[in-house]
Amino acid sequence: MLTRHDIPERRKDYRLYSRIHVKFAFQDSQENVKKERNLLATNINTGGIYLESEEVFPLNMEATVSFRLPKSETAIQASIKIVRIEALDEGRTFGLGSVFTKLDDTHKQEIQQLIERFNVGKLLELAIKRGASDLHILADHVPVLRVNGELEEVNGPSLSSEEIPQILFSLMTKQQIRRFEKEKELDFGIQYDVRNRFRINVHQQRGFLEATFRLINTKVSSFEELNIPPVVQELARQRDGLVLLVGPTGSGKTTTMSAMVELINREKRAVIITLERPIEYVHPNIKSIIKQREVGVDTNSFSAAIKSSLKQDPNIIVIGELEDADSVRTALIAAEAGYLVIASFHSPNTMQAIDRLVSFFPLEARKQALSQLSNCLKGIISHLLIPRKDRTGRLLATEIIIANDAVKRIIRKDELFQLPTIIQTSGAYRMQSMADSIRRYLEMDIIDSEAAMFYSEEFNKYGQAKEHG
C-alpha cells in the first residue's frame, strides 16, 4: 500500500508551455494597412507570450493577439510589444519574445490559474520536504515519491496525459524540446534553489510522456558524511590509472564521484575535466581548474568528449557513464597514457563490472582488453544504499578492490571467480567485501537483519563470474 502525502502550498513564477494558435494583428507601416498572421505560441505567463513565426518582425513592434487557453472557450485579447527576436531552425523560423502591454485582470488571473495547475514547483518542494530520492510523473496517475527506497503517492488529482507535456516542456529549453521530439528520450537538470538540484529523465511509455526527477543536494558531502572508507581518498589522489565506481542506478555513484572531485580540487593544482549527463554538482575552482561538460549540451556523446578531453591538457578525466564500447576503449587508452580516469559504470557488483566492461570488446579481443584493464586499473568501488533501521535515510555500503599484483594477475588471466577470495584475504591492502560493510552496519544496530540479508543476497545474485576459455 502506497503512503500518500499532501502537496505544500507555495507560489512560484512558472510559464505555461502549450502549442496555442494565436491570431497576430499588426499595422504594416510601409503599406499603412492592418494585417493578420496565424502564429504559434509555445509558452506564456502573466507577463508575456513567446511566438514562433516564419517571418521576422521589427523589434519593439506593437501588435494585438487573440488566443484561447487549453480547455477554455473564452478568447483572450491582449496588446503586446516584441522585445526579443531569435532565429530558430537555422533561420527557417523566428522566435518573438513579447511582453503584454495590455491584458485584462480577468484574463491575467485565468493564465495564472492555469499555470498554477501545472506548477511542478509544488511537487519539487514536497520531494525536498519528504527527503525523497525520486519523483515520478506518470500519465493518468497521481505523482509518486520514492522515500528511503519505498514508494509514496502524493495526495491530489491525477495528471492527465494531455497535461504532462505542458508541465514538462515548461521546464525545457526550445532546443531540449526539439531534441526530445527527435530522440524520444532526454536527460537534463534544473536548479531548484541554492541547495537542491533535480536531474530529470523525460521518456515515453505506451506513447505517453512521463518523467523521473532525481533529487540532488548540491552541497558536496565529505567522505566521512557519506561513510566512504578512507582508502577511496587514496584512490582519488592517484596520479594516473583507472578508478571505477560501480553499482545499480541510484546507488550513490555520482555522489562518491563528486566527493572525489571535491577532494582533488581542495588539495591539488590540476586540470579536471568532468563529462556528465546532466551536470549534477557544480564545482567552483578552488585549487584546480574544473571544466564541466554536459553531454547533449556541450558535446554529443561521452566517447566523443573523452577523445576531445585528451587535447585539453587534463590531469584528471571524470566520466559520468561508460556507456558503449567506444567510451570504454577511449577511457582505457587515457588511463594507460598517464591520466587519472575516474569513471562510473552501471553494474550490480564488482565481478560483473569487469566482465561487462570487457564484453564490449569482440571475443577474440577479450584477452587484450583484460590485459589493458589489469595494466591501468587502480581500484573498484561497488555501491549499495541500504535503508536505516529507523527509516530516516539510507546508508552507503561499499565493496572495495585495490588493484594489487594479485588482483591484476587474476584479471589478466580471466579468473574473476577468484576475486571474492582475494578481497577476503587482503585486509592489509584495505580491501573490503560488501558482506563485511553490511555486517558492520548490522553490528552497529543501524540496519535490521532483514535488510542486511536482502541486500547481501541482491549483491551476490549476479556475482558468479563466468570462466572463459
C-alpha positions, 0 to 999 in steps of 0.5 A: 500500500502506497503512503500518500502525502499532501502537496505544500502550498507555495507560489512560484513564477512558472510559464505555461508551455502549450502549442496555442494558435494565436491570431497576430494583428499588426499595422504594416507601416510601409503599406499603412494597412492592418494585417493578420498572421496565424502564429504559434505560441509555445509558452506564456505567463502573466507577463508575456507570450513567446511566438514562433513565426516564419517571418521576422518582425521589427523589434519593439513592434506593437501588435494585438493577439487573440488566443484561447487557453487549453480547455477554455472557450473564452478568447483572450485579447491582449496588446503586446510589444516584441522585445526579443527576436531569435532565429530558430531552425537555422533561420527557417523560423523566428522566435518573438519574445513579447511582453503584454502591454495590455491584458485584462485582470480577468484574463491575467488571473485565468493564465495564472490559474492555469499555470498554477495547475501545472506548477511542478514547483509544488511537487519539487518542494514536497520531494525536498520536504519528504527527503525523497530520492525520486519523483515520478510523473506518470500519465493518468496517475497521481505523482509518486515519491520514492522515500528511503527506497519505498514508494509514496503517492502524493495526495491530489488529482491525477495528471492527465496525459494531455497535461504532462507535456505542458508541465514538462516542456515548461521546464525545457529549453526550445532546443531540449524540446526539439531534441526530445521530439527527435530522440524520444528520450532526454536527460537534463537538470534544473536548479531548484534553489541554492541547495537542491538540484533535480536531474530529470529523465523525460521518456515515453511509455505506451506513447505517453510522456512521463518523467523521473526527477532525481533529487540532488543536494548540491552541497558536496558531502565529505567522505566521512558524511557519506561513510566512504572508507578512507582508502577511496581518498587514496584512490582519488589522489592517484596520479594516473590509472583507472578508478571505477565506481560501480553499482545499480542506478541510484546507488550513490555513484555520482555522489562518491564521484563528486566527493572525489572531485571535491577532494582533488580540487581542495588539495591539488593544482590540476586540470579536471575535466568532468563529462556528465549527463546532466551536470549534477554538482557544480564545482567552483575552482578552488585549487584546480581548474574544473571544466564541466561538460554536459553531454547533449549540451556541450558535446554529443556523446561521452566517447566523443568528449573523452577523445576531445578531453585528451587535447585539453591538457587534463590531469584528471578525466571524470566520466559520468557513464561508460556507456558503449564500447567506444567510451570504454576503449577511449577511457582505457587508452587515457588511463594507460597514457598517464591520466587519472580516469575516474569513471562510473559504470552501471553494474550490480557488483564488482565481478560483473563490472569487469566482465561487462566492461570487457564484453564490449570488446569482440571475443577474440579481443577479450584477452587484450582488453583484460590485459589493458584493464589489469595494466591501468586499473587502480581500484573498484568501488561497488555501491549499495544504499541500504535503508536505516533501521529507523527509516530516516535515510539510507546508508552507503555500503561499499565493496572495495578492490585495490588493484594489487599484483594479485588482483591484476594477475587474476584479471589478466588471466580471466579468473574473476571467480577468484576475486571474492577470495582475494578481497577476503584475504587482503585486509592489509591492502584495505580491501573490503567485501560488501558482506563485511560493510553490511555486517558492520552496519548490522553490528552497529544496530543501524540496519535490521537483519532483514535488510542486511540479508536482502541486500547481501543476497541482491549483491551476490545474485549476479556475482558468479563470474563466468570462466572463459576459455 
